[in-house]
Amino acid sequence: MQKTPAECTTMADVRVEIDRLDRALMTLLAERWSYIDRAAEIKRPLKLKADIPARVAEVRENARRRASELGLDPDFYEGIWAQLIDHAIAHERRLLGEADE
């Protein structure tokens, strides 16, 4: 049964909850990745590039803002999102045939 942090009385309890959250995060990342694939499919006939700087800036700013709203370090979480974005753009470039350009 899921426990709140306050309900965890042992390190084993804490570890179970962290592992549960890690599984959930990976599931969400896999779902996010499926949208990256779909974005490439939609971009192809529209002749859109993988890297759309205005959108990249928007997503990074969203990450900063949401991190701040949740009391998290905005620099750190923007950095994580920057890595996600860079990896997604590289993947889209391959799918769109831009990797050879």
Rosetta blueprint (number, residue, H / E / L):
1 M L
2 Q L
3 K L
4 T L
5 P H
6 A H
7 E H
8 C L
9 T L
10 T L
11 M H
12 A H
13 D H
14 V H
15 R H
16 V H
17 E H
18 I H
19 D H
20 R H
21 L H
22 D H
23 R H
24 A H
25 L H
26 M H
27 T H
28 L H
29 L H
30 A H
31 E H
32 R H
33 W H
34 S H
35 Y H
36 I H
37 D H
38 R H
39 A H
40 A H
41 E H
42 I H
43 K H
44 R H
45 P H
46 L H
47 K L
48 L L
49 K L
50 A L
51 D L
52 I L
53 P H
54 A H
55 R H
56 V H
57 A H
58 E H
59 V H
60 R H
61 E H
62 N H
63 A H
64 R H
65 R H
66 R H
67 A H
68 S H
69 E H
70 L L
71 G L
72 L L
73 D L
74 P H
75 D H
76 F H
77 Y H
78 E H
79 G H
80 I H
81 W H
82 A H
83 Q H
84 L H
85 I H
86 D H
87 H H
88 A H
89 I H
90 A H
91 H H
92 E H
93 R H
94 R H
95 L H
96 L H
97 G L
98 E L
99 A L
100 D L
101 E L
